[in-house]
Amino acid sequence: MSSQRPSFAKRQRETDLKDKARQKRERRAVKADNPNQTKGPQIAWDEAVRYVESPMPPESSATPGADGADVDPNTSAPDAPQR
């Protein structure tokens, strides 16, 4: 575009903007002529939804004893005083 004269480049930009505005007006007119009767996406009420149980049990936490199940209550922490 550097070889074009500045006035031609300006005219080309203005023409492109007008074309885009015209296309936008046409799209809006089509949309206004055919309004949606409902709001949002349609729900497929006729499709059945079934629960499928997972074949694998859920993964437990990565660190043992995080939930307190693997901790021996008879042992104490090394820096805790013995009673």
N, CA, C and O atoms as a GROMACS GRO file, in nm:
protein
  332
    1MET      N    1   0.082  -0.118   0.000
    1MET     CA    2   0.000   0.000   0.000
    1MET      C    3   0.087   0.125   0.000
    1MET      O    4   0.037   0.237  -0.014
    2SER      N    5   0.215   0.106   0.015
    2SER     CA    6   0.304   0.222   0.015
    2SER      C    7   0.315   0.285  -0.124
    2SER      O    8   0.352   0.402  -0.136
    3SER      N    9   0.283   0.209  -0.228
    3SER     CA   10   0.291   0.264  -0.362
    3SER      C   11   0.166   0.346  -0.398
    3SER      O   12   0.166   0.416  -0.500
    4GLN      N   13   0.060   0.337  -0.316
    4GLN     CA   14  -0.062   0.411  -0.345
    4GLN      C   15  -0.049   0.555  -0.297
    4GLN      O   16   0.023   0.586  -0.202
    5ARG      N   17  -0.119   0.638  -0.364
    5ARG     CA   18  -0.122   0.778  -0.320
    5ARG      C   19  -0.205   0.787  -0.192
    5ARG      O   20  -0.300   0.711  -0.176
    6PRO      N   21  -0.171   0.879  -0.104
    6PRO     CA   22  -0.244   0.890   0.024
    6PRO      C   23  -0.393   0.916   0.007
    6PRO      O   24  -0.474   0.863   0.083
    7SER      N   25  -0.431   0.995  -0.092
    7SER     CA   26  -0.573   1.024  -0.109
    7SER      C   27  -0.649   0.899  -0.153
    7SER      O   28  -0.764   0.878  -0.113
    8PHE      N   29  -0.585   0.815  -0.238
    8PHE     CA   30  -0.650   0.693  -0.282
    8PHE      C   31  -0.664   0.596  -0.164
    8PHE      O   32  -0.767   0.531  -0.150
    9ALA      N   33  -0.562   0.585  -0.081
    9ALA     CA   34  -0.566   0.496   0.034
    9ALA      C   35  -0.677   0.540   0.130
    9ALA      O   36  -0.749   0.456   0.185
   10LYS      N   37  -0.690   0.668   0.151
   10LYS     CA   38  -0.795   0.720   0.238
   10LYS      C   39  -0.933   0.686   0.181
   10LYS      O   40  -1.022   0.643   0.253
   11ARG      N   41  -0.949   0.707   0.052
   11ARG     CA   42  -1.077   0.677  -0.013
   11ARG      C   43  -1.107   0.527  -0.003
   11ARG      O   44  -1.222   0.488   0.019
   12GLN      N   45  -1.004   0.443  -0.019
   12GLN     CA   46  -1.023   0.298  -0.009
   12GLN      C   47  -1.066   0.260   0.132
   12GLN      O   48  -1.156   0.177   0.149
   13ARG      N   49  -1.004   0.319   0.234
   13ARG     CA   50  -1.043   0.290   0.374
   13ARG      C   51  -1.187   0.331   0.399
   13ARG      O   52  -1.263   0.258   0.462
   14GLU      N   53  -1.225   0.449   0.350
   14GLU     CA   54  -1.363   0.496   0.370
   14GLU      C   55  -1.462   0.403   0.300
   14GLU      O   56  -1.568   0.373   0.355
   15THR      N   57  -1.428   0.358   0.181
   15THR     CA   58  -1.516   0.266   0.107
   15THR      C   59  -1.529   0.134   0.182
   15THR      O   60  -1.639   0.078   0.192
   16ASP      N   61  -1.418   0.083   0.236
   16ASP     CA   62  -1.422  -0.042   0.312
   16ASP      C   63  -1.510  -0.028   0.436
   16ASP      O   64  -1.588  -0.118   0.468
   17LEU      N   65  -1.497   0.085   0.506
   17LEU     CA   66  -1.579   0.108   0.625
   17LEU      C   67  -1.727   0.115   0.588
   17LEU      O   68  -1.811   0.060   0.659
   18LYS      N   69  -1.759   0.182   0.478
   18LYS     CA   70  -1.899   0.190   0.434
   18LYS      C   71  -1.952   0.052   0.397
   18LYS      O   72  -2.067   0.020   0.428
   19ASP      N   73  -1.870  -0.029   0.331
   19ASP     CA   74  -1.913  -0.164   0.294
   19ASP      C   75  -1.940  -0.249   0.419
   19ASP      O   76  -2.039  -0.321   0.426
   20LYS      N   77  -1.852  -0.238   0.517
   20LYS     CA   78  -1.871  -0.314   0.641
   20LYS      C   79  -1.997  -0.269   0.713
   20LYS      O   80  -2.071  -0.351   0.767
   21ALA      N   81  -2.022  -0.139   0.715
   21ALA     CA   82  -2.142  -0.086   0.780
   21ALA      C   83  -2.267  -0.134   0.708
   21ALA      O   84  -2.367  -0.167   0.772
   22ARG      N   85  -2.263  -0.137   0.575
   22ARG     CA   86  -2.378  -0.183   0.496
   22ARG      C   87  -2.405  -0.331   0.525
   22ARG      O   88  -2.520  -0.370   0.543
   23GLN      N   89  -2.299  -0.412   0.530
   23GLN     CA   90  -2.316  -0.554   0.559
   23GLN      C   91  -2.372  -0.575   0.700
   23GLN      O   92  -2.455  -0.664   0.722
   24LYS      N   93  -2.328  -0.494   0.792
   24LYS     CA   94  -2.379  -0.504   0.930
   24LYS      C   95  -2.526  -0.468   0.935
   24LYS      O   96  -2.604  -0.536   1.002
   25ARG      N   97  -2.565  -0.362   0.864
   25ARG     CA   98  -2.707  -0.324   0.859
   25ARG      C   99  -2.791  -0.436   0.799
   25ARG      O  100  -2.901  -0.463   0.846
   26GLU      N  101  -2.740  -0.500   0.694
   26GLU     CA  102  -2.814  -0.611   0.631
   26GLU      C  103  -2.830  -0.729   0.727
   26GLU      O  104  -2.937  -0.788   0.736
   27ARG      N  105  -2.722  -0.762   0.800
   27ARG     CA  106  -2.732  -0.872   0.896
   27ARG      C  107  -2.832  -0.840   1.006
   27ARG      O  108  -2.911  -0.926   1.046
   28ARG      N  109  -2.830  -0.717   1.055
   28ARG     CA  110  -2.925  -0.678   1.159
   28ARG      C  111  -3.068  -0.679   1.107
   28ARG      O  112  -3.160  -0.718   1.180
   29ALA      N  113  -3.088  -0.638   0.982
   29ALA     CA  114  -3.223  -0.638   0.925
   29ALA      C  115  -3.276  -0.780   0.914
   29ALA      O  116  -3.394  -0.806   0.942
   30VAL      N  117  -3.191  -0.873   0.872
   30VAL     CA  118  -3.234  -1.013   0.862
   30VAL      C  119  -3.270  -1.067   0.999
   30VAL      O  120  -3.370  -1.137   1.015
   31LYS      N  121  -3.189  -1.033   1.099
   31LYS     CA  122  -3.215  -1.080   1.234
   31LYS      C  123  -3.343  -1.017   1.290
   31LYS      O  124  -3.418  -1.083   1.362
   32ALA      N  125  -3.370  -0.891   1.256
   32ALA     CA  126  -3.490  -0.824   1.304
   32ALA      C  127  -3.615  -0.880   1.238
   32ALA      O  128  -3.722  -0.882   1.298
   33ASP      N  129  -3.601  -0.925   1.115
   33ASP     CA  130  -3.717  -0.982   1.044
   33ASP      C  131  -3.755  -1.120   1.098
   33ASP      O  132  -3.871  -1.159   1.089
   34ASN      N  133  -3.659  -1.192   1.152
   34ASN     CA  134  -3.684  -1.327   1.204
   34ASN      C  135  -3.649  -1.333   1.352
   34ASN      O  136  -3.546  -1.389   1.389
   35PRO      N  137  -3.734  -1.275   1.439
   35PRO     CA  138  -3.701  -1.275   1.582
   35PRO      C  139  -3.715  -1.415   1.641
   35PRO      O  140  -3.795  -1.497   1.595
   36ASN      N  141  -3.637  -1.441   1.744
   36ASN     CA  142  -3.645  -1.568   1.817
   36ASN      C  143  -3.773  -1.569   1.899
   36ASN      O  144  -3.810  -1.468   1.959
   37GLN      N  145  -3.841  -1.681   1.901
   37GLN     CA  146  -3.962  -1.694   1.981
   37GLN      C  147  -3.929  -1.729   2.126
   37GLN      O  148  -4.012  -1.709   2.215
   38THR      N  149  -3.811  -1.781   2.149
   38THR     CA  150  -3.771  -1.821   2.284
   38THR      C  151  -3.640  -1.754   2.320
   38THR      O  152  -3.568  -1.703   2.234
   39LYS      N  153  -3.610  -1.755   2.448
   39LYS     CA  154  -3.483  -1.702   2.495
   39LYS      C  155  -3.385  -1.816   2.516
   39LYS      O  156  -3.424  -1.923   2.564
   40GLY      N  157  -3.263  -1.796   2.481
   40GLY     CA  158  -3.158  -1.894   2.507
   40GLY      C  159  -3.167  -2.016   2.420
   40GLY      O  160  -3.253  -2.025   2.332
   41PRO      N  161  -3.078  -2.112   2.442
   41PRO     CA  162  -3.075  -2.234   2.361
   41PRO      C  163  -3.194  -2.324   2.393
   41PRO      O  164  -3.247  -2.323   2.504
   42GLN      N  165  -3.234  -2.399   2.296
   42GLN     CA  166  -3.346  -2.491   2.314
   42GLN      C  167  -3.304  -2.612   2.396
   42GLN      O  168  -3.193  -2.662   2.379
   43ILE      N  169  -3.390  -2.658   2.485
   43ILE     CA  170  -3.363  -2.775   2.567
   43ILE      C  171  -3.424  -2.895   2.497
   43ILE      O  172  -3.541  -2.892   2.457
   44ALA      N  173  -3.345  -2.999   2.483
   44ALA     CA  174  -3.394  -3.121   2.416
   44ALA      C  175  -3.466  -3.206   2.521
   44ALA      O  176  -3.405  -3.294   2.582
   45TRP      N  177  -3.594  -3.181   2.540
   45TRP     CA  178  -3.671  -3.252   2.641
   45TRP      C  179  -3.692  -3.398   2.604
   45TRP      O  180  -3.712  -3.481   2.692
   46ASP      N  181  -3.687  -3.430   2.476
   46ASP     CA  182  -3.714  -3.566   2.433
   46ASP      C  183  -3.591  -3.657   2.444
   46ASP      O  184  -3.603  -3.778   2.427
   47GLU      N  185  -3.473  -3.602   2.473
   47GLU     CA  186  -3.355  -3.684   2.488
   47GLU      C  187  -3.346  -3.737   2.631
   47GLU      O  188  -3.358  -3.661   2.727
   48ALA      N  189  -3.325  -3.867   2.643
   48ALA     CA  190  -3.316  -3.930   2.774
   48ALA      C  191  -3.176  -3.909   2.831
   48ALA      O  192  -3.077  -3.914   2.759
   49VAL      N  193  -3.170  -3.884   2.962
   49VAL     CA  194  -3.044  -3.869   3.031
   49VAL      C  195  -3.033  -3.984   3.128
   49VAL      O  196  -3.123  -4.008   3.209
   50ARG      N  197  -2.922  -4.056   3.120
   50ARG     CA  198  -2.904  -4.173   3.206
   50ARG      C  199  -2.778  -4.156   3.289
   50ARG      O  200  -2.678  -4.102   3.242
   51TYR      N  201  -2.784  -4.201   3.413
   51TYR     CA  202  -2.668  -4.199   3.502
   51TYR      C  203  -2.582  -4.320   3.469
   51TYR      O  204  -2.632  -4.432   3.464
   52VAL      N  205  -2.454  -4.297   3.448
   52VAL     CA  206  -2.360  -4.405   3.423
   52VAL      C  207  -2.259  -4.404   3.536
   52VAL      O  208  -2.185  -4.308   3.554
   53GLU      N  209  -2.256  -4.515   3.612
   53GLU     CA  210  -2.166  -4.522   3.725
   53GLU      C  211  -2.023  -4.544   3.674
   53GLU      O  212  -2.000  -4.621   3.581
   54SER      N  213  -1.931  -4.476   3.736
   54SER     CA  214  -1.791  -4.485   3.696
   54SER      C  215  -1.737  -4.623   3.734
   54SER      O  216  -1.763  -4.669   3.845
   55PRO      N  217  -1.664  -4.691   3.645
   55PRO     CA  218  -1.611  -4.823   3.679
   55PRO      C  219  -1.498  -4.817   3.780
   55PRO      O  220  -1.474  -4.915   3.850
   56MET      N  221  -1.426  -4.706   3.789
   56MET     CA  222  -1.314  -4.691   3.881
   56MET      C  223  -1.359  -4.607   4.001
   56MET      O  224  -1.431  -4.509   3.984
   57PRO      N  225  -1.316  -4.645   4.123
   57PRO     CA  226  -1.348  -4.562   4.239
   57PRO      C  227  -1.271  -4.430   4.228
   57PRO      O  228  -1.167  -4.425   4.162
   58PRO      N  229  -1.318  -4.326   4.292
   58PRO     CA  230  -1.246  -4.198   4.285
   58PRO      C  231  -1.108  -4.210   4.348
   58PRO      O  232  -1.088  -4.283   4.445
   59GLU      N  233  -1.014  -4.137   4.292
   59GLU     CA  234  -0.876  -4.137   4.343
   59GLU      C  235  -0.872  -4.073   4.481
   59GLU      O  236  -0.937  -3.972   4.505
   60SER      N  237  -0.796  -4.134   4.572
   60SER     CA  238  -0.780  -4.073   4.703
   60SER      C  239  -0.668  -3.970   4.694
   60SER      O  240  -0.600  -3.960   4.591
   61SER      N  241  -0.648  -3.895   4.800
   61SER     CA  242  -0.546  -3.791   4.797
   61SER      C  243  -0.407  -3.853   4.782
   61SER      O  244  -0.387  -3.969   4.817
   62ALA      N  245  -0.313  -3.777   4.731
   62ALA     CA  246  -0.179  -3.827   4.700
   62ALA      C  247  -0.097  -3.851   4.826
   62ALA      O  248  -0.011  -3.939   4.827
   63THR      N  249  -0.121  -3.776   4.931
   63THR     CA  250  -0.043  -3.793   5.053
   63THR      C  251  -0.118  -3.883   5.149
   63THR      O  252  -0.236  -3.861   5.176
   64PRO      N  253  -0.050  -3.987   5.203
   64PRO     CA  254  -0.119  -4.074   5.298
   64PRO      C  255  -0.147  -4.001   5.428
   64PRO      O  256  -0.063  -3.925   5.477
   65GLY      N  257  -0.262  -4.024   5.483
   65GLY     CA  258  -0.298  -3.963   5.610
   65GLY      C  259  -0.353  -3.823   5.597
   65GLY      O  260  -0.374  -3.756   5.698
   66ALA      N  261  -0.377  -3.778   5.477
   66ALA     CA  262  -0.429  -3.642   5.459
   66ALA      C  263  -0.570  -3.630   5.516
   66ALA      O  264  -0.609  -3.524   5.565
   67ASP      N  265  -0.645  -3.738   5.508
   67ASP     CA  266  -0.781  -3.733   5.562
   67ASP      C  267  -0.787  -3.786   5.705
   67ASP      O  268  -0.893  -3.783   5.768
   68GLY      N  269  -0.674  -3.833   5.758
   68GLY     CA  270  -0.669  -3.880   5.895
   68GLY      C  271  -0.695  -4.028   5.909
   68GLY      O  272  -0.689  -4.079   6.021
   69ALA      N  273  -0.723  -4.099   5.803
   69ALA     CA  274  -0.757  -4.240   5.810
   69ALA      C  275  -0.632  -4.326   5.829
   69ALA      O  276  -0.640  -4.431   5.894
   70ASP      N  277  -0.518  -4.286   5.773
   70ASP     CA  278  -0.397  -4.368   5.779
   70ASP      C  279  -0.304  -4.329   5.894
   70ASP      O  280  -0.194  -4.384   5.905
   71VAL      N  281  -0.344  -4.238   5.978
   71VAL     CA  282  -0.259  -4.191   6.087
   71VAL      C  283  -0.283  -4.279   6.209
   71VAL      O  284  -0.397  -4.304   6.248
   72ASP      N  285  -0.174  -4.324   6.269
   72ASP     CA  286  -0.184  -4.406   6.390
   72ASP      C  287  -0.200  -4.313   6.510
   72ASP      O  288  -0.111  -4.231   6.534
   73PRO      N  289  -0.309  -4.322   6.585
   73PRO     CA  290  -0.330  -4.230   6.697
   73PRO      C  291  -0.233  -4.254   6.812
   73PRO      O  292  -0.218  -4.165   6.897
   74ASN      N  293  -0.165  -4.372   6.820
   74ASN     CA  294  -0.073  -4.402   6.928
   74ASN      C  295   0.063  -4.338   6.909
   74ASN      O  296   0.140  -4.327   7.005
   75THR      N  297   0.095  -4.296   6.790
   75THR     CA  298   0.224  -4.232   6.766
   75THR      C  299   0.206  -4.081   6.773
   75THR      O  300   0.100  -4.028   6.738
   76SER      N  301   0.309  -4.014   6.817
   76SER     CA  302   0.302  -3.868   6.825
   76SER      C  303   0.407  -3.809   6.735
   76SER      O  304   0.496  -3.879   6.686
   77ALA      N  305   0.397  -3.682   6.713
   77ALA     CA  306   0.494  -3.612   6.631
   77ALA      C  307   0.627  -3.609   6.707
   77ALA      O  308   0.627  -3.610   6.830
   78PRO      N  309   0.743  -3.606   6.635
   78PRO     CA  310   0.872  -3.612   6.703
   78PRO      C  311   0.898  -3.492   6.794
   78PRO      O  312   0.966  -3.510   6.896
   79ASP      N  313   0.849  -3.374   6.765
   79ASP     CA  314   0.877  -3.261   6.849
   79ASP      C  315   0.767  -3.235   6.952
   79ASP      O  316   0.772  -3.136   7.024
   80ALA      N  317   0.667  -3.323   6.959
   80ALA     CA  318   0.561  -3.308   7.059
   80ALA      C  319   0.609  -3.369   7.190
   80ALA      O  320   0.669  -3.476   7.188
   81PRO      N  321   0.583  -3.305   7.303
   81PRO     CA  322   0.627  -3.360   7.433
   81PRO      C  323   0.547  -3.485   7.469
   81PRO      O  324   0.427  -3.492   7.444
   82GLN      N  325   0.616  -3.582   7.526
   82GLN     CA  326   0.552  -3.705   7.570
   82GLN      C  327   0.489  -3.683   7.707
   82GLN      O  328   0.548  -3.613   7.789
   83ARG      N  329   0.374  -3.739   7.733
   83ARG     CA  330   0.308  -3.722   7.863
   83ARG      C  331   0.312  -3.849   7.941
   83ARG      O  332   0.262  -3.854   8.053
   0.00000   0.00000   0.00000
